[in-house]
Amino acid sequence: MALKIVSSQCTSCSACEPECPNVAISEKNGTFVIDPKKCTECIGHYDVPQCAAVCPVDDTCIIDTSYPRYQGAA
């Protein structure tokens, strides 16, 4: 599953954007969004998703259950 940013909670602080190892986060209409096609939940890079780790607002970067779980290369 990819992560998503709850737009109503995003403060547009931009802390998450430079932390994403997959360059999956960008600014759109004043808030930040995660491209689910690029998001790997930081699997293979970090133990926890970096967007959630650096976000100053709890539960703003959350799992997007509308996408399947990321599967790394075998």
PQR file of N, CA, C, O and H, with PARSE charges and radii, in Angstrom:
ATOM      1  N   MET A   1       0.839  -1.177   0.000 -0.4000 1.5000
ATOM      2  CA  MET A   1       0.000   0.000   0.000 -0.0000 2.0000
ATOM      3  C   MET A   1       0.879   1.234   0.000  0.5500 1.7000
ATOM      4  O   MET A   1       1.931   1.277   0.638 -0.5500 1.4000
ATOM      5  N   ALA A   2       0.445   2.181  -0.693 -0.4000 1.5000
ATOM      6  CA  ALA A   2       1.130   3.467  -0.682 -0.0000 2.0000
ATOM      7  C   ALA A   2       0.621   4.267   0.511  0.5500 1.7000
ATOM      8  O   ALA A   2      -0.389   3.925   1.127 -0.5500 1.4000
ATOM      9  H   ALA A   2      -0.410   2.146  -1.211  0.4000 1.0000
ATOM     10  N   LEU A   3       1.327   5.314   0.814 -0.4000 1.5000
ATOM     11  CA  LEU A   3       0.825   6.228   1.824 -0.0000 2.0000
ATOM     12  C   LEU A   3       0.134   7.383   1.134  0.5500 1.7000
ATOM     13  O   LEU A   3       0.338   7.623  -0.056 -0.5500 1.4000
ATOM     14  H   LEU A   3       2.147   5.592   0.314  0.4000 1.0000
ATOM     15  N   LYS A   4      -0.679   8.090   1.881 -0.4000 1.5000
ATOM     16  CA  LYS A   4      -1.313   9.299   1.372 -0.0000 2.0000
ATOM     17  C   LYS A   4      -1.253  10.352   2.455  0.5500 1.7000
ATOM     18  O   LYS A   4      -1.098  10.045   3.637 -0.5500 1.4000
ATOM     19  H   LYS A   4      -0.845   7.894   2.848  0.4000 1.0000
ATOM     20  N   ILE A   5      -1.379  11.596   2.033 -0.4000 1.5000
ATOM     21  CA  ILE A   5      -1.369  12.722   2.957 -0.0000 2.0000
ATOM     22  C   ILE A   5      -2.802  13.228   3.089  0.5500 1.7000
ATOM     23  O   ILE A   5      -3.458  13.527   2.091 -0.5500 1.4000
ATOM     24  H   ILE A   5      -1.506  11.845   1.073  0.4000 1.0000
ATOM     25  N   VAL A   6      -3.276  13.319   4.310 -0.4000 1.5000
ATOM     26  CA  VAL A   6      -4.622  13.832   4.566 -0.0000 2.0000
ATOM     27  C   VAL A   6      -4.563  15.338   4.343  0.5500 1.7000
ATOM     28  O   VAL A   6      -4.023  16.076   5.167 -0.5500 1.4000
ATOM     29  H   VAL A   6      -2.743  13.076   5.121  0.4000 1.0000
ATOM     30  N   SER A   7      -5.121  15.787   3.229 -0.4000 1.5000
ATOM     31  CA  SER A   7      -4.972  17.188   2.823 -0.0000 2.0000
ATOM     32  C   SER A   7      -5.542  18.174   3.840  0.5500 1.7000
ATOM     33  O   SER A   7      -5.015  19.276   3.992 -0.5500 1.4000
ATOM     34  H   SER A   7      -5.560  15.188   2.559  0.4000 1.0000
ATOM     35  N   SER A   8      -6.595  17.797   4.526 -0.4000 1.5000
ATOM     36  CA  SER A   8      -7.187  18.711   5.509 -0.0000 2.0000
ATOM     37  C   SER A   8      -6.297  18.912   6.731  0.5500 1.7000
ATOM     38  O   SER A   8      -6.492  19.859   7.493 -0.5500 1.4000
ATOM     39  H   SER A   8      -7.023  16.902   4.402  0.4000 1.0000
ATOM     40  N   GLN A   9      -5.319  18.025   6.919 -0.4000 1.5000
ATOM     41  CA  GLN A   9      -4.396  18.133   8.054 -0.0000 2.0000
ATOM     42  C   GLN A   9      -3.029  18.667   7.654  0.5500 1.7000
ATOM     43  O   GLN A   9      -2.244  19.073   8.511 -0.5500 1.4000
ATOM     44  H   GLN A   9      -5.161  17.256   6.300  0.4000 1.0000
ATOM     45  N   CYS A  10      -2.740  18.669   6.352 -0.4000 1.5000
ATOM     46  CA  CYS A  10      -1.422  19.101   5.871 -0.0000 2.0000
ATOM     47  C   CYS A  10      -1.250  20.598   6.091  0.5500 1.7000
ATOM     48  O   CYS A  10      -2.098  21.396   5.692 -0.5500 1.4000
ATOM     49  H   CYS A  10      -3.377  18.339   5.656  0.4000 1.0000
ATOM     50  N   THR A  11      -0.143  20.972   6.730 -0.4000 1.5000
ATOM     51  CA  THR A  11       0.127  22.386   7.002 -0.0000 2.0000
ATOM     52  C   THR A  11       1.042  23.000   5.946  0.5500 1.7000
ATOM     53  O   THR A  11       1.431  24.163   6.057 -0.5500 1.4000
ATOM     54  H   THR A  11       0.546  20.324   7.053  0.4000 1.0000
ATOM     55  N   SER A  12       1.383  22.221   4.929 -0.4000 1.5000
ATOM     56  CA  SER A  12       2.272  22.665   3.842 -0.0000 2.0000
ATOM     57  C   SER A  12       3.649  23.076   4.354  0.5500 1.7000
ATOM     58  O   SER A  12       4.267  23.995   3.817 -0.5500 1.4000
ATOM     59  H   SER A  12       1.068  21.276   4.839  0.4000 1.0000
ATOM     60  N   CYS A  13       4.118  22.406   5.374 -0.4000 1.5000
ATOM     61  CA  CYS A  13       5.428  22.744   5.948 -0.0000 2.0000
ATOM     62  C   CYS A  13       6.576  22.270   5.054  0.5500 1.7000
ATOM     63  O   CYS A  13       7.690  22.780   5.167 -0.5500 1.4000
ATOM     64  H   CYS A  13       3.616  21.659   5.811  0.4000 1.0000
ATOM     65  N   SER A  14       6.325  21.320   4.184 -0.4000 1.5000
ATOM     66  CA  SER A  14       7.265  20.740   3.233 -0.0000 2.0000
ATOM     67  C   SER A  14       8.333  19.846   3.868  0.5500 1.7000
ATOM     68  O   SER A  14       9.306  19.499   3.198 -0.5500 1.4000
ATOM     69  H   SER A  14       5.419  20.906   4.092  0.4000 1.0000
ATOM     70  N   ALA A  15       8.184  19.472   5.115 -0.4000 1.5000
ATOM     71  CA  ALA A  15       9.172  18.616   5.779 -0.0000 2.0000
ATOM     72  C   ALA A  15       9.275  17.248   5.109  0.5500 1.7000
ATOM     73  O   ALA A  15      10.354  16.655   5.077 -0.5500 1.4000
ATOM     74  H   ALA A  15       7.394  19.754   5.659  0.4000 1.0000
ATOM     75  N   CYS A  16       8.188  16.752   4.585 -0.4000 1.5000
ATOM     76  CA  CYS A  16       8.157  15.410   4.013 -0.0000 2.0000
ATOM     77  C   CYS A  16       8.829  15.309   2.646  0.5500 1.7000
ATOM     78  O   CYS A  16       9.467  14.302   2.340 -0.5500 1.4000
ATOM     79  H   CYS A  16       7.312  17.233   4.611  0.4000 1.0000
ATOM     80  N   GLU A  17       8.692  16.320   1.848 -0.4000 1.5000
ATOM     81  CA  GLU A  17       9.137  16.252   0.448 -0.0000 2.0000
ATOM     82  C   GLU A  17      10.606  15.843   0.290  0.5500 1.7000
ATOM     83  O   GLU A  17      10.881  14.903  -0.456 -0.5500 1.4000
ATOM     84  H   GLU A  17       8.173  17.139   2.096  0.4000 1.0000
ATOM     85  N   PRO A  18      11.555  16.498   0.951 -0.5600 1.5000
ATOM     86  CA  PRO A  18      12.958  16.110   0.747  0.2800 2.0000
ATOM     87  C   PRO A  18      13.340  14.773   1.387  0.5500 1.7000
ATOM     88  O   PRO A  18      14.391  14.216   1.071 -0.5500 1.4000
ATOM     89  N   GLU A  19      12.501  14.257   2.277 -0.4000 1.5000
ATOM     90  CA  GLU A  19      12.810  13.007   2.974 -0.0000 2.0000
ATOM     91  C   GLU A  19      12.431  11.766   2.178  0.5500 1.7000
ATOM     92  O   GLU A  19      12.893  10.671   2.499 -0.5500 1.4000
ATOM     93  H   GLU A  19      11.646  14.709   2.533  0.4000 1.0000
ATOM     94  N   CYS A  20      11.607  11.908   1.157 -0.4000 1.5000
ATOM     95  CA  CYS A  20      11.124  10.759   0.390 -0.0000 2.0000
ATOM     96  C   CYS A  20      12.219  10.222  -0.523  0.5500 1.7000
ATOM     97  O   CYS A  20      12.687  10.937  -1.409 -0.5500 1.4000
ATOM     98  H   CYS A  20      11.231  12.797   0.896  0.4000 1.0000
ATOM     99  N   PRO A  21      12.638   8.964  -0.319 -0.5600 1.5000
ATOM    100  CA  PRO A  21      13.709   8.401  -1.144  0.2800 2.0000
ATOM    101  C   PRO A  21      13.272   8.098  -2.576  0.5500 1.7000
ATOM    102  O   PRO A  21      14.108   7.829  -3.438 -0.5500 1.4000
ATOM    103  N   ASN A  22      11.978   8.142  -2.826 -0.4000 1.5000
ATOM    104  CA  ASN A  22      11.449   7.812  -4.150 -0.0000 2.0000
ATOM    105  C   ASN A  22      10.948   9.027  -4.919  0.5500 1.7000
ATOM    106  O   ASN A  22      10.405   8.887  -6.015 -0.5500 1.4000
ATOM    107  H   ASN A  22      11.299   8.361  -2.125  0.4000 1.0000
ATOM    108  N   VAL A  23      11.124  10.215  -4.355 -0.4000 1.5000
ATOM    109  CA  VAL A  23      10.659  11.467  -4.963 -0.0000 2.0000
ATOM    110  C   VAL A  23       9.172  11.335  -5.321  0.5500 1.7000
ATOM    111  O   VAL A  23       8.743  11.737  -6.402 -0.5500 1.4000
ATOM    112  H   VAL A  23      11.564  10.329  -3.465  0.4000 1.0000
ATOM    113  N   ALA A  24       8.405  10.770  -4.397 -0.4000 1.5000
ATOM    114  CA  ALA A  24       6.982  10.534  -4.611 -0.0000 2.0000
ATOM    115  C   ALA A  24       6.105  11.664  -4.080  0.5500 1.7000
ATOM    116  O   ALA A  24       4.896  11.664  -4.311 -0.5500 1.4000
ATOM    117  H   ALA A  24       8.754  10.444  -3.519  0.4000 1.0000
ATOM    118  N   ILE A  25       6.694  12.624  -3.375 -0.4000 1.5000
ATOM    119  CA  ILE A  25       5.915  13.695  -2.747 -0.0000 2.0000
ATOM    120  C   ILE A  25       6.129  14.998  -3.492  0.5500 1.7000
ATOM    121  O   ILE A  25       7.256  15.376  -3.814 -0.5500 1.4000
ATOM    122  H   ILE A  25       7.676  12.625  -3.188  0.4000 1.0000
ATOM    123  N   SER A  26       5.018  15.679  -3.761 -0.4000 1.5000
ATOM    124  CA  SER A  26       5.086  16.977  -4.433 -0.0000 2.0000
ATOM    125  C   SER A  26       3.980  17.880  -3.913  0.5500 1.7000
ATOM    126  O   SER A  26       3.017  17.419  -3.300 -0.5500 1.4000
ATOM    127  H   SER A  26       4.103  15.372  -3.500  0.4000 1.0000
ATOM    128  N   GLU A  27       4.131  19.161  -4.166 -0.4000 1.5000
ATOM    129  CA  GLU A  27       3.128  20.151  -3.757 -0.0000 2.0000
ATOM    130  C   GLU A  27       2.079  20.273  -4.851  0.5500 1.7000
ATOM    131  O   GLU A  27       2.404  20.328  -6.037 -0.5500 1.4000
ATOM    132  H   GLU A  27       4.913  19.536  -4.664  0.4000 1.0000
ATOM    133  N   LYS A  28       0.821  20.314  -4.440 -0.4000 1.5000
ATOM    134  CA  LYS A  28      -0.280  20.469  -5.385 -0.0000 2.0000
ATOM    135  C   LYS A  28      -1.389  21.280  -4.718  0.5500 1.7000
ATOM    136  O   LYS A  28      -1.950  20.867  -3.703 -0.5500 1.4000
ATOM    137  H   LYS A  28       0.557  20.270  -3.477  0.4000 1.0000
ATOM    138  N   ASN A  29      -1.691  22.414  -5.290 -0.4000 1.5000
ATOM    139  CA  ASN A  29      -2.767  23.275  -4.786 -0.0000 2.0000
ATOM    140  C   ASN A  29      -2.609  23.643  -3.313  0.5500 1.7000
ATOM    141  O   ASN A  29      -3.590  23.686  -2.571 -0.5500 1.4000
ATOM    142  H   ASN A  29      -1.235  22.749  -6.115  0.4000 1.0000
ATOM    143  N   GLY A  30      -1.385  23.905  -2.897 -0.4000 1.5000
ATOM    144  CA  GLY A  30      -1.162  24.388  -1.540 -0.0000 2.0000
ATOM    145  C   GLY A  30      -0.928  23.328  -0.489  0.5500 1.7000
ATOM    146  O   GLY A  30      -0.601  23.662   0.650 -0.5500 1.4000
ATOM    147  H   GLY A  30      -0.588  23.870  -3.499  0.4000 1.0000
ATOM    148  N   THR A  31      -1.085  22.049  -0.836 -0.4000 1.5000
ATOM    149  CA  THR A  31      -0.769  20.976   0.101 -0.0000 2.0000
ATOM    150  C   THR A  31       0.116  19.967  -0.614  0.5500 1.7000
ATOM    151  O   THR A  31       0.326  20.062  -1.823 -0.5500 1.4000
ATOM    152  H   THR A  31      -1.350  21.779  -1.761  0.4000 1.0000
ATOM    153  N   PHE A  32       0.621  19.025   0.120 -0.4000 1.5000
ATOM    154  CA  PHE A  32       1.498  18.020  -0.465 -0.0000 2.0000
ATOM    155  C   PHE A  32       0.730  16.733  -0.721  0.5500 1.7000
ATOM    156  O   PHE A  32      -0.194  16.387   0.014 -0.5500 1.4000
ATOM    157  H   PHE A  32       0.450  18.948   1.102  0.4000 1.0000
ATOM    158  N   VAL A  33       1.124  16.038  -1.767 -0.4000 1.5000
ATOM    159  CA  VAL A  33       0.486  14.782  -2.150 -0.0000 2.0000
ATOM    160  C   VAL A  33       1.559  13.737  -2.406  0.5500 1.7000
ATOM    161  O   VAL A  33       2.706  14.066  -2.707 -0.5500 1.4000
ATOM    162  H   VAL A  33       1.875  16.319  -2.365  0.4000 1.0000
ATOM    163  N   ILE A  34       1.170  12.472  -2.281 -0.4000 1.5000
ATOM    164  CA  ILE A  34       2.069  11.355  -2.538 -0.0000 2.0000
ATOM    165  C   ILE A  34       1.587  10.630  -3.788  0.5500 1.7000
ATOM    166  O   ILE A  34       0.417  10.260  -3.890 -0.5500 1.4000
ATOM    167  H   ILE A  34       0.238  12.204  -2.036  0.4000 1.0000
ATOM    168  N   ASP A  35       2.495  10.431  -4.735 -0.4000 1.5000
ATOM    169  CA  ASP A  35       2.187   9.676  -5.949 -0.0000 2.0000
ATOM    170  C   ASP A  35       2.213   8.190  -5.576  0.5500 1.7000
ATOM    171  O   ASP A  35       3.281   7.649  -5.289 -0.5500 1.4000
ATOM    172  H   ASP A  35       3.446  10.731  -4.652  0.4000 1.0000
ATOM    173  N   PRO A  36       1.058   7.528  -5.577 -0.5600 1.5000
ATOM    174  CA  PRO A  36       1.023   6.132  -5.144  0.2800 2.0000
ATOM    175  C   PRO A  36       1.814   5.193  -6.050  0.5500 1.7000
ATOM    176  O   PRO A  36       2.196   4.102  -5.624 -0.5500 1.4000
ATOM    177  N   LYS A  37       2.061   5.597  -7.275 -0.4000 1.5000
ATOM    178  CA  LYS A  37       2.843   4.762  -8.197 -0.0000 2.0000
ATOM    179  C   LYS A  37       4.330   4.773  -7.847  0.5500 1.7000
ATOM    180  O   LYS A  37       5.069   3.870  -8.238 -0.5500 1.4000
ATOM    181  H   LYS A  37       1.751   6.483  -7.621  0.4000 1.0000
ATOM    182  N   LYS A  38       4.763   5.786  -7.118 -0.4000 1.5000
ATOM    183  CA  LYS A  38       6.172   5.899  -6.725 -0.0000 2.0000
ATOM    184  C   LYS A  38       6.420   5.494  -5.271  0.5500 1.7000
ATOM    185  O   LYS A  38       7.544   5.147  -4.910 -0.5500 1.4000
ATOM    186  H   LYS A  38       4.163   6.520  -6.800  0.4000 1.0000
ATOM    187  N   CYS A  39       5.394   5.535  -4.447 -0.4000 1.5000
ATOM    188  CA  CYS A  39       5.553   5.266  -3.014 -0.0000 2.0000
ATOM    189  C   CYS A  39       5.799   3.785  -2.745  0.5500 1.7000
ATOM    190  O   CYS A  39       5.051   2.923  -3.207 -0.5500 1.4000
ATOM    191  H   CYS A  39       4.480   5.817  -4.740  0.4000 1.0000
ATOM    192  N   THR A  40       6.849   3.507  -1.999 -0.4000 1.5000
ATOM    193  CA  THR A  40       7.183   2.138  -1.594 -0.0000 2.0000
ATOM    194  C   THR A  40       7.088   1.969  -0.082  0.5500 1.7000
ATOM    195  O   THR A  40       7.547   0.965   0.462 -0.5500 1.4000
ATOM    196  H   THR A  40       7.457   4.207  -1.624  0.4000 1.0000
ATOM    197  N   GLU A  41       6.493   2.949   0.596 -0.4000 1.5000
ATOM    198  CA  GLU A  41       6.407   2.946   2.062 -0.0000 2.0000
ATOM    199  C   GLU A  41       7.802   2.954   2.678  0.5500 1.7000
ATOM    200  O   GLU A  41       7.972   2.594   3.843 -0.5500 1.4000
ATOM    201  H   GLU A  41       6.120   3.765   0.154  0.4000 1.0000
ATOM    202  N   CYS A  42       8.792   3.362   1.901 -0.4000 1.5000
ATOM    203  CA  CYS A  42      10.207   3.412   2.288 -0.0000 2.0000
ATOM    204  C   CYS A  42      10.812   2.032   2.519  0.5500 1.7000
ATOM    205  O   CYS A  42      11.904   1.917   3.075 -0.5500 1.4000
ATOM    206  H   CYS A  42       8.653   3.655   0.955  0.4000 1.0000
ATOM    207  N   ILE A  43      10.105   0.979   2.091 -0.4000 1.5000
ATOM    208  CA  ILE A  43      10.623  -0.380   2.208 -0.0000 2.0000
ATOM    209  C   ILE A  43      11.904  -0.476   1.390  0.5500 1.7000
ATOM    210  O   ILE A  43      11.945  -0.074   0.228 -0.5500 1.4000
ATOM    211  H   ILE A  43       9.217   1.073   1.639  0.4000 1.0000
ATOM    212  N   GLY A  44      12.938  -1.009   2.007 -0.4000 1.5000
ATOM    213  CA  GLY A  44      14.231  -1.135   1.361 -0.0000 2.0000
ATOM    214  C   GLY A  44      15.124   0.076   1.571  0.5500 1.7000
ATOM    215  O   GLY A  44      16.304   0.055   1.221 -0.5500 1.4000
ATOM    216  H   GLY A  44      12.905  -1.336   2.952  0.4000 1.0000
ATOM    217  N   HIS A  45      14.559   1.132   2.144 -0.4000 1.5000
ATOM    218  CA  HIS A  45      15.329   2.340   2.425 -0.0000 2.0000
ATOM    219  C   HIS A  45      15.411   2.609   3.933  0.5500 1.7000
ATOM    220  O   HIS A  45      16.489   2.855   4.476 -0.5500 1.4000
ATOM    221  H   HIS A  45      13.601   1.150   2.429  0.4000 1.0000
ATOM    222  N   TYR A  46      14.254   2.556   4.595 -0.4000 1.5000
ATOM    223  CA  TYR A  46      14.159   2.881   6.021 -0.0000 2.0000
ATOM    224  C   TYR A  46      13.222   1.895   6.711  0.5500 1.7000
ATOM    225  O   TYR A  46      12.457   1.190   6.053 -0.5500 1.4000
ATOM    226  H   TYR A  46      13.379   2.357   4.154  0.4000 1.0000
ATOM    227  N   ASP A  47      13.287   1.849   8.028 -0.4000 1.5000
ATOM    228  CA  ASP A  47      12.407   0.967   8.793 -0.0000 2.0000
ATOM    229  C   ASP A  47      10.993   1.504   8.902  0.5500 1.7000
ATOM    230  O   ASP A  47      10.049   0.734   9.081 -0.5500 1.4000
ATOM    231  H   ASP A  47      13.909   2.421   8.563  0.4000 1.0000
ATOM    232  N   VAL A  48      10.834   2.822   8.798 -0.4000 1.5000
ATOM    233  CA  VAL A  48       9.516   3.452   8.871 -0.0000 2.0000
ATOM    234  C   VAL A  48       9.384   4.463   7.734  0.5500 1.7000
ATOM    235  O   VAL A  48      10.388   5.014   7.282 -0.5500 1.4000
ATOM    236  H   VAL A  48      11.601   3.448   8.653  0.4000 1.0000
ATOM    237  N   PRO A  49       8.159   4.713   7.265 -0.5600 1.5000
ATOM    238  CA  PRO A  49       7.966   5.722   6.226  0.2800 2.0000
ATOM    239  C   PRO A  49       8.451   7.087   6.718  0.5500 1.7000
ATOM    240  O   PRO A  49       8.026   7.565   7.770 -0.5500 1.4000
ATOM    241  N   GLN A  50       9.334   7.696   5.955 -0.4000 1.5000
ATOM    242  CA  GLN A  50       9.945   8.947   6.379 -0.0000 2.0000
ATOM    243  C   GLN A  50       8.975  10.119   6.393  0.5500 1.7000
ATOM    244  O   GLN A  50       9.127  11.030   7.207 -0.5500 1.4000
ATOM    245  H   GLN A  50       9.679   7.307   5.101  0.4000 1.0000
ATOM    246  N   CYS A  51       7.987  10.116   5.514 -0.4000 1.5000
ATOM    247  CA  CYS A  51       7.016  11.215   5.518 -0.0000 2.0000
ATOM    248  C   CYS A  51       6.281  11.258   6.856  0.5500 1.7000
ATOM    249  O   CYS A  51       6.092  12.327   7.437 -0.5500 1.4000
ATOM    250  H   CYS A  51       7.864   9.376   4.853  0.4000 1.0000
ATOM    251  N   ALA A  52       5.870  10.090   7.336 -0.4000 1.5000
ATOM    252  CA  ALA A  52       5.176  10.019   8.626 -0.0000 2.0000
ATOM    253  C   ALA A  52       6.113  10.352   9.781  0.5500 1.7000
ATOM    254  O   ALA A  52       5.701  10.960  10.769 -0.5500 1.4000
ATOM    255  H   ALA A  52       6.024   9.222   6.864  0.4000 1.0000
ATOM    256  N   ALA A  53       7.369   9.953   9.650 -0.4000 1.5000
ATOM    257  CA  ALA A  53       8.339  10.190  10.728 -0.0000 2.0000
ATOM    258  C   ALA A  53       8.641  11.667  10.928  0.5500 1.7000
ATOM    259  O   ALA A  53       8.855  12.106  12.058 -0.5500 1.4000
ATOM    260  H   ALA A  53       7.704   9.459   8.847  0.4000 1.0000
ATOM    261  N   VAL A  54       8.663  12.442   9.846 -0.4000 1.5000
ATOM    262  CA  VAL A  54       9.024  13.860   9.967 -0.0000 2.0000
ATOM    263  C   VAL A  54       7.831  14.802  10.016  0.5500 1.7000
ATOM    264  O   VAL A  54       7.996  15.984  10.320 -0.5500 1.4000
ATOM    265  H   VAL A  54       8.489  12.085   8.927  0.4000 1.0000
ATOM    266  N   CYS A  55       6.644  14.310   9.727 -0.4000 1.5000
ATOM    267  CA  CYS A  55       5.459  15.183   9.723 -0.0000 2.0000
ATOM    268  C   CYS A  55       5.157  15.684  11.132  0.5500 1.7000
ATOM    269  O   CYS A  55       5.090  14.887  12.068 -0.5500 1.4000
ATOM    270  H   CYS A  55       6.510  13.350   9.480  0.4000 1.0000
ATOM    271  N   PRO A  56       4.974  17.005  11.294 -0.5600 1.5000
ATOM    272  CA  PRO A  56       4.703  17.544  12.622  0.2800 2.0000
ATOM    273  C   PRO A  56       3.264  17.332  13.098  0.5500 1.7000
ATOM    274  O   PRO A  56       2.952  17.598  14.258 -0.5500 1.4000
ATOM    275  N   VAL A  57       2.393  16.859  12.217 -0.4000 1.5000
ATOM    276  CA  VAL A  57       0.993  16.637  12.577 -0.0000 2.0000
ATOM    277  C   VAL A  57       0.718  15.127  12.559  0.5500 1.7000
ATOM    278  O   VAL A  57       0.794  14.489  11.509 -0.5500 1.4000
ATOM    279  H   VAL A  57       2.646  16.643  11.274  0.4000 1.0000
ATOM    280  N   ASP A  58       0.402  14.573  13.715 -0.4000 1.5000
ATOM    281  CA  ASP A  58       0.153  13.139  13.816 -0.0000 2.0000
ATOM    282  C   ASP A  58      -0.954  12.684  12.874  0.5500 1.7000
ATOM    283  O   ASP A  58      -1.930  13.398  12.644 -0.5500 1.4000
ATOM    284  H   ASP A  58       0.341  15.092  14.568  0.4000 1.0000
ATOM    285  N   ASP A  59      -0.782  11.488  12.339 -0.4000 1.5000
ATOM    286  CA  ASP A  59      -1.766  10.839  11.472 -0.0000 2.0000
ATOM    287  C   ASP A  59      -2.126  11.644  10.225  0.5500 1.7000
ATOM    288  O   ASP A  59      -3.269  11.620   9.770 -0.5500 1.4000
ATOM    289  H   ASP A  59       0.011  10.908  12.526  0.4000 1.0000
ATOM    290  N   THR A  60      -1.142  12.354   9.677 -0.4000 1.5000
ATOM    291  CA  THR A  60      -1.360  13.070   8.415 -0.0000 2.0000
ATOM    292  C   THR A  60      -0.880  12.229   7.245  0.5500 1.7000
ATOM    293  O   THR A  60      -1.499  12.251   6.182 -0.5500 1.4000
ATOM    294  H   THR A  60      -0.213  12.373  10.046  0.4000 1.0000
ATOM    295  N   CYS A  61       0.196  11.497   7.412 -0.4000 1.5000
ATOM    296  CA  CYS A  61       0.683  10.561   6.398 -0.0000 2.0000
ATOM    297  C   CYS A  61       0.223   9.181   6.828  0.5500 1.7000
ATOM    298  O   CYS A  61       0.724   8.617   7.801 -0.5500 1.4000
ATOM    299  H   CYS A  61       0.699  11.480   8.276  0.4000 1.0000
ATOM    300  N   ILE A  62      -0.740   8.645   6.087 -0.4000 1.5000
ATOM    301  CA  ILE A  62      -1.363   7.379   6.480 -0.0000 2.0000
ATOM    302  C   ILE A  62      -1.370   6.402   5.312  0.5500 1.7000
ATOM    303  O   ILE A  62      -1.162   6.794   4.163 -0.5500 1.4000
ATOM    304  H   ILE A  62      -1.146   9.103   5.297  0.4000 1.0000
ATOM    305  N   ILE A  63      -1.611   5.129   5.610 -0.4000 1.5000
ATOM    306  CA  ILE A  63      -1.709   4.091   4.585 -0.0000 2.0000
ATOM    307  C   ILE A  63      -2.953   4.341   3.736  0.5500 1.7000
ATOM    308  O   ILE A  63      -4.040   4.590   4.258 -0.5500 1.4000
ATOM    309  H   ILE A  63      -1.780   4.811   6.543  0.4000 1.0000
ATOM    310  N   ASP A  64      -2.773   4.268   2.419 -0.4000 1.5000
ATOM    311  CA  ASP A  64      -3.882   4.390   1.472 -0.0000 2.0000
ATOM    312  C   ASP A  64      -4.310   2.973   1.114  0.5500 1.7000
ATOM    313  O   ASP A  64      -3.654   2.314   0.307 -0.5500 1.4000
ATOM    314  H   ASP A  64      -1.890   4.066   1.995  0.4000 1.0000
ATOM    315  N   THR A  65      -5.382   2.508   1.694 -0.4000 1.5000
ATOM    316  CA  THR A  65      -5.825   1.127   1.511 -0.0000 2.0000
ATOM    317  C   THR A  65      -6.410   0.853   0.127  0.5500 1.7000
ATOM    318  O   THR A  65      -6.746  -0.291  -0.176 -0.5500 1.4000
ATOM    319  H   THR A  65      -5.915   3.043   2.350  0.4000 1.0000
ATOM    320  N   SER A  66      -6.538   1.862  -0.707 -0.4000 1.5000
ATOM    321  CA  SER A  66      -7.063   1.641  -2.056 -0.0000 2.0000
ATOM    322  C   SER A  66      -5.987   1.126  -3.005  0.5500 1.7000
ATOM    323  O   SER A  66      -6.270   0.844  -4.170 -0.5500 1.4000
ATOM    324  H   SER A  66      -6.265   2.792  -0.461  0.4000 1.0000
ATOM    325  N   TYR A  67      -4.757   1.002  -2.514 -0.4000 1.5000
ATOM    326  CA  TYR A  67      -3.655   0.480  -3.315 -0.0000 2.0000
ATOM    327  C   TYR A  67      -3.107  -0.776  -2.652  0.5500 1.7000
ATOM    328  O   TYR A  67      -3.090  -0.868  -1.425 -0.5500 1.4000
ATOM    329  H   TYR A  67      -4.527   1.231  -1.568  0.4000 1.0000
ATOM    330  N   PRO A  68      -2.650  -1.760  -3.461 -0.5600 1.5000
ATOM    331  CA  PRO A  68      -2.088  -2.982  -2.875  0.2800 2.0000
ATOM    332  C   PRO A  68      -0.769  -2.713  -2.165  0.5500 1.7000
ATOM    333  O   PRO A  68      -0.096  -1.718  -2.434 -0.5500 1.4000
ATOM    334  N   ARG A  69      -0.419  -3.588  -1.280 -0.4000 1.5000
ATOM    335  CA  ARG A  69       0.830  -3.507  -0.525 -0.0000 2.0000
ATOM    336  C   ARG A  69       2.006  -3.527  -1.488  0.5500 1.7000
ATOM    337  O   ARG A  69       2.007  -4.300  -2.446 -0.5500 1.4000
ATOM    338  H   ARG A  69      -0.966  -4.397  -1.062  0.4000 1.0000
ATOM    339  N   TYR A  70       3.002  -2.692  -1.249 -0.4000 1.5000
ATOM    340  CA  TYR A  70       4.202  -2.634  -2.100 -0.0000 2.0000
ATOM    341  C   TYR A  70       4.947  -3.955  -2.022  0.5500 1.7000
ATOM    342  O   TYR A  70       5.140  -4.503  -0.937 -0.5500 1.4000
ATOM    343  H   TYR A  70       3.002  -2.064  -0.471  0.4000 1.0000
ATOM    344  N   GLN A  71       5.363  -4.462  -3.166 -0.4000 1.5000
ATOM    345  CA  GLN A  71       6.164  -5.676  -3.246 -0.0000 2.0000
ATOM    346  C   GLN A  71       7.522  -5.340  -3.839  0.5500 1.7000
ATOM    347  O   GLN A  71       7.609  -4.980  -5.013 -0.5500 1.4000
ATOM    348  H   GLN A  71       5.207  -4.017  -4.048  0.4000 1.0000
ATOM    349  N   GLY A  72       8.556  -5.449  -3.069 -0.4000 1.5000
ATOM    350  CA  GLY A  72       9.911  -5.172  -3.547 -0.0000 2.0000
ATOM    351  C   GLY A  72      10.357  -6.216  -4.552  0.5500 1.7000
ATOM    352  O   GLY A  72       9.732  -7.266  -4.699 -0.5500 1.4000
ATOM    353  H   GLY A  72       8.485  -5.742  -2.115  0.4000 1.0000
ATOM    354  N   ALA A  73      11.435  -5.917  -5.233 -0.4000 1.5000
ATOM    355  CA  ALA A  73      11.982  -6.865  -6.218 -0.0000 2.0000
ATOM    356  C   ALA A  73      12.417  -8.147  -5.510  0.5500 1.7000
ATOM    357  O   ALA A  73      12.998  -8.110  -4.425 -0.5500 1.4000
ATOM    358  H   ALA A  73      11.943  -5.064  -5.114  0.4000 1.0000
ATOM    359  N   ALA A  74      12.131  -9.252  -6.132 -0.4000 1.5000
ATOM    360  CA  ALA A  74      12.460 -10.557  -5.535 -0.0000 2.0000
ATOM    361  C   ALA A  74      13.907 -10.931  -5.789  0.5500 1.7000
ATOM    362  O   ALA A  74      14.355 -11.994  -5.359 -0.5500 1.4000
ATOM    363  H   ALA A  74      11.659  -9.282  -7.014  0.4000 1.0000
TER
END
